[in-house]
Every structure is written in structure tokens, then in C-alpha cells.
Amino acid sequence: MLNYGMSRVCNGIKRLSPNAQSIVEYVAVILVIIAVCITAGIYYQRSLQGKYRQTADVLGGGEQYTP
């Protein structure tokens, strides 16, 4: 059986080599970090919109601010 370092077959189950497994783990960690950054960005954006609305309500004499 040829083994090119990406996978091997043991008892009919395909397994990743340690190098490939660590690459998959790094990709998973990076995806989690990206998801956290996107989620935090959404909450930050909503916070800023709330501050703008509050400021516009105060400066606009109580009129509602509609984006």
C-alpha cells in the first residue's frame, strides 16, 4: 500500500496522518475565531447604532430616528 502522508487505511477505516490531523485542527480553530469576530462585530455595530439613535433623539428634540 502506498502512503503519501495524507491518509492510511487501518481495518477498513480511513485515518488521517498526524500532519493532516493537525492541519484540520488548525483550520477548525481559525474558523471558530472568524465566527467569534463576525459575531462580535455584529454586536458592536448594533451598539453603535443604538448610540447614534440615542444621540439623534436628544439632538432632534425627541423625534424618532429611523435609519
Biotite code that builds the C-alpha atoms (Angstrom):
import biotite.structure as struc

atoms = struc.array([
    struc.Atom([0.000, 0.000, 0.000], chain_id="A", res_id=1, res_name="MET", atom_name="CA", element="C"),
    struc.Atom([1.278, 3.442, -0.924], chain_id="A", res_id=2, res_name="LEU", atom_name="CA", element="C"),
    struc.Atom([1.194, 6.037, 1.801], chain_id="A", res_id=3, res_name="ASN", atom_name="CA", element="C"),
    struc.Atom([1.644, 9.638, 0.705], chain_id="A", res_id=4, res_name="TYR", atom_name="CA", element="C"),
    struc.Atom([1.328, 11.105, 4.209], chain_id="A", res_id=5, res_name="GLY", atom_name="CA", element="C"),
    struc.Atom([-2.269, 12.251, 3.914], chain_id="A", res_id=6, res_name="MET", atom_name="CA", element="C"),
    struc.Atom([-4.155, 9.125, 4.964], chain_id="A", res_id=7, res_name="SER", atom_name="CA", element="C"),
    struc.Atom([-3.836, 5.437, 5.680], chain_id="A", res_id=8, res_name="ARG", atom_name="CA", element="C"),
    struc.Atom([-6.307, 2.593, 5.920], chain_id="A", res_id=9, res_name="VAL", atom_name="CA", element="C"),
    struc.Atom([-6.467, 0.541, 9.132], chain_id="A", res_id=10, res_name="CYS", atom_name="CA", element="C"),
    struc.Atom([-9.087, -2.183, 9.484], chain_id="A", res_id=11, res_name="ASN", atom_name="CA", element="C"),
    struc.Atom([-11.135, -0.681, 6.672], chain_id="A", res_id=12, res_name="GLY", atom_name="CA", element="C"),
    struc.Atom([-11.260, 2.768, 8.317], chain_id="A", res_id=13, res_name="ILE", atom_name="CA", element="C"),
    struc.Atom([-9.516, 5.660, 6.631], chain_id="A", res_id=14, res_name="LYS", atom_name="CA", element="C"),
    struc.Atom([-7.445, 7.659, 9.132], chain_id="A", res_id=15, res_name="ARG", atom_name="CA", element="C"),
    struc.Atom([-5.625, 10.923, 8.728], chain_id="A", res_id=16, res_name="LEU", atom_name="CA", element="C"),
    struc.Atom([-1.911, 11.131, 9.329], chain_id="A", res_id=17, res_name="SER", atom_name="CA", element="C"),
    struc.Atom([-0.806, 13.274, 12.297], chain_id="A", res_id=18, res_name="PRO", atom_name="CA", element="C"),
    struc.Atom([0.211, 16.107, 9.959], chain_id="A", res_id=19, res_name="ASN", atom_name="CA", element="C"),
    struc.Atom([-3.146, 16.144, 8.206], chain_id="A", res_id=20, res_name="ALA", atom_name="CA", element="C"),
    struc.Atom([-4.964, 15.938, 11.529], chain_id="A", res_id=21, res_name="GLN", atom_name="CA", element="C"),
    struc.Atom([-3.099, 18.946, 12.912], chain_id="A", res_id=22, res_name="SER", atom_name="CA", element="C"),
    struc.Atom([-3.919, 20.923, 9.758], chain_id="A", res_id=23, res_name="ILE", atom_name="CA", element="C"),
    struc.Atom([-7.609, 20.094, 10.201], chain_id="A", res_id=24, res_name="VAL", atom_name="CA", element="C"),
    struc.Atom([-7.433, 21.186, 13.849], chain_id="A", res_id=25, res_name="GLU", atom_name="CA", element="C"),
    struc.Atom([-5.776, 24.499, 12.907], chain_id="A", res_id=26, res_name="TYR", atom_name="CA", element="C"),
    struc.Atom([-8.444, 25.151, 10.284], chain_id="A", res_id=27, res_name="VAL", atom_name="CA", element="C"),
    struc.Atom([-11.172, 24.421, 12.845], chain_id="A", res_id=28, res_name="ALA", atom_name="CA", element="C"),
    struc.Atom([-9.623, 26.835, 15.352], chain_id="A", res_id=29, res_name="VAL", atom_name="CA", element="C"),
    struc.Atom([-9.291, 29.547, 12.701], chain_id="A", res_id=30, res_name="ILE", atom_name="CA", element="C"),
    struc.Atom([-12.943, 29.088, 11.679], chain_id="A", res_id=31, res_name="LEU", atom_name="CA", element="C"),
    struc.Atom([-14.056, 29.433, 15.306], chain_id="A", res_id=32, res_name="VAL", atom_name="CA", element="C"),
    struc.Atom([-12.009, 32.628, 15.687], chain_id="A", res_id=33, res_name="ILE", atom_name="CA", element="C"),
    struc.Atom([-13.524, 34.047, 12.488], chain_id="A", res_id=34, res_name="ILE", atom_name="CA", element="C"),
    struc.Atom([-17.039, 33.208, 13.705], chain_id="A", res_id=35, res_name="ALA", atom_name="CA", element="C"),
    struc.Atom([-16.379, 34.929, 17.040], chain_id="A", res_id=36, res_name="VAL", atom_name="CA", element="C"),
    struc.Atom([-15.051, 38.048, 15.273], chain_id="A", res_id=37, res_name="CYS", atom_name="CA", element="C"),
    struc.Atom([-18.095, 38.228, 12.993], chain_id="A", res_id=38, res_name="ILE", atom_name="CA", element="C"),
    struc.Atom([-20.476, 37.811, 15.928], chain_id="A", res_id=39, res_name="THR", atom_name="CA", element="C"),
    struc.Atom([-18.653, 40.433, 17.996], chain_id="A", res_id=40, res_name="ALA", atom_name="CA", element="C"),
    struc.Atom([-18.698, 42.808, 15.024], chain_id="A", res_id=41, res_name="GLY", atom_name="CA", element="C"),
    struc.Atom([-22.461, 42.465, 14.712], chain_id="A", res_id=42, res_name="ILE", atom_name="CA", element="C"),
    struc.Atom([-22.972, 43.281, 18.397], chain_id="A", res_id=43, res_name="TYR", atom_name="CA", element="C"),
    struc.Atom([-20.558, 46.224, 18.155], chain_id="A", res_id=44, res_name="TYR", atom_name="CA", element="C"),
    struc.Atom([-22.386, 47.556, 15.112], chain_id="A", res_id=45, res_name="GLN", atom_name="CA", element="C"),
    struc.Atom([-25.741, 47.330, 16.902], chain_id="A", res_id=46, res_name="ARG", atom_name="CA", element="C"),
    struc.Atom([-24.272, 49.117, 19.906], chain_id="A", res_id=47, res_name="SER", atom_name="CA", element="C"),
    struc.Atom([-23.061, 51.970, 17.714], chain_id="A", res_id=48, res_name="LEU", atom_name="CA", element="C"),
    struc.Atom([-26.434, 52.206, 16.004], chain_id="A", res_id=49, res_name="GLN", atom_name="CA", element="C"),
    struc.Atom([-28.080, 52.479, 19.415], chain_id="A", res_id=50, res_name="GLY", atom_name="CA", element="C"),
    struc.Atom([-25.724, 55.265, 20.451], chain_id="A", res_id=51, res_name="LYS", atom_name="CA", element="C"),
    struc.Atom([-26.390, 57.136, 17.180], chain_id="A", res_id=52, res_name="TYR", atom_name="CA", element="C"),
    struc.Atom([-30.115, 56.744, 17.681], chain_id="A", res_id=53, res_name="ARG", atom_name="CA", element="C"),
    struc.Atom([-29.919, 57.967, 21.270], chain_id="A", res_id=54, res_name="GLN", atom_name="CA", element="C"),
    struc.Atom([-27.851, 60.990, 20.233], chain_id="A", res_id=55, res_name="THR", atom_name="CA", element="C"),
    struc.Atom([-30.174, 61.783, 17.326], chain_id="A", res_id=56, res_name="ALA", atom_name="CA", element="C"),
    struc.Atom([-33.206, 61.565, 19.613], chain_id="A", res_id=57, res_name="ASP", atom_name="CA", element="C"),
    struc.Atom([-31.623, 64.007, 22.045], chain_id="A", res_id=58, res_name="VAL", atom_name="CA", element="C"),
    struc.Atom([-30.491, 66.437, 19.351], chain_id="A", res_id=59, res_name="LEU", atom_name="CA", element="C"),
    struc.Atom([-33.660, 66.073, 17.295], chain_id="A", res_id=60, res_name="GLY", atom_name="CA", element="C"),
    struc.Atom([-35.943, 67.253, 20.077], chain_id="A", res_id=61, res_name="GLY", atom_name="CA", element="C"),
    struc.Atom([-37.360, 63.832, 20.827], chain_id="A", res_id=62, res_name="GLY", atom_name="CA", element="C"),
    struc.Atom([-38.298, 62.946, 17.276], chain_id="A", res_id=63, res_name="GLU", atom_name="CA", element="C"),
    struc.Atom([-37.729, 59.327, 16.376], chain_id="A", res_id=64, res_name="GLN", atom_name="CA", element="C"),
    struc.Atom([-34.654, 58.434, 14.362], chain_id="A", res_id=65, res_name="TYR", atom_name="CA", element="C"),
    struc.Atom([-35.317, 55.984, 11.540], chain_id="A", res_id=66, res_name="THR", atom_name="CA", element="C"),
    struc.Atom([-32.264, 54.685, 9.700], chain_id="A", res_id=67, res_name="PRO", atom_name="CA", element="C"),
])
